Amino acid sequence: CARQGPNARFILLANYRASLKHRSAQRLDTRARIPGVNSDPSNAPIAAEAVVFSPDGKRMAVLCSYRKGARRKELRLFCMTLTGAEARLVAVLGVRDVHEVSTAYTAPAVFSRDGKYLAFWRVEGRSVRLMISRADGTETRGLGAAFLAATRR
């Protein structure tokens, strides 16, 4: 559950663990300030664009947007535990990356079956490239050649 505050100064991200067997939900303790994500109030994220969970349910990839000038925003992909601990910056995706190209069609990031890797799209200009990275943000590399994105008219 993610909600933006009325003054757009904070985003509330609440995680719950649901048990279908016991028909109950338990709220997980989430840190108010996550180092690297929103530790500096003057440069806090303006939105949590998307959240994707690892196959084992222990980690999540969060796509956050940050203000970059008056009319632009920068997208950053983080991977962290459900409580917000161990947050790692996986990639700075730029202004158009993921948001305009892939969120309408696919998830912004996808975990590998073992949860050790993340795959995501990177867009630079009109060039689109599939990227893979360890979930801790290391060993980021492109898979295959870049291709040109279709443009809207």
Phi, psi and omega in degrees: 000119178236133179223144177265139179292159182297333180263008179059023180264344181214160175235129178265122177243111181245132179249140180233146173252119182256141176243111178290327181297316182262359181051053181219163176225138180238128178282130177274141178290121179241136181296144177288321178240123180255114181308130179092332182263303181224032181290333179255106182302333180285345178229046180282155178297146177270341178197150168262106186289320183198153177228131178234135183260146178291159181303326180275355177076011183264341183229163176218148173256129183238127177262114182247144175251140181236146178290132180229083185088188185289320187239007184241159174222152180249137179257134178232135180256122180243152171235135183205169173286169182296336179273355182093359178285158177057039179291130179233135174283119179271315182199146168262116191263357177084193187279315184264342188303142175062304187302307183277334186266312190247339184295333178287338186246325183217178175291152181291335176209152180227131176280148170290166182302326180272356177078006183272341184233155174237139173246140181203164178266141172238131180242129175231108186068238177258004182268130181243136181220138176278127183244155174225144182212152169296152181297340178274004177092000180266166175056044177283132179208157178274147176252118179072188182275157175283153176230164183274135178278148175290146179252149177273144178240000000 
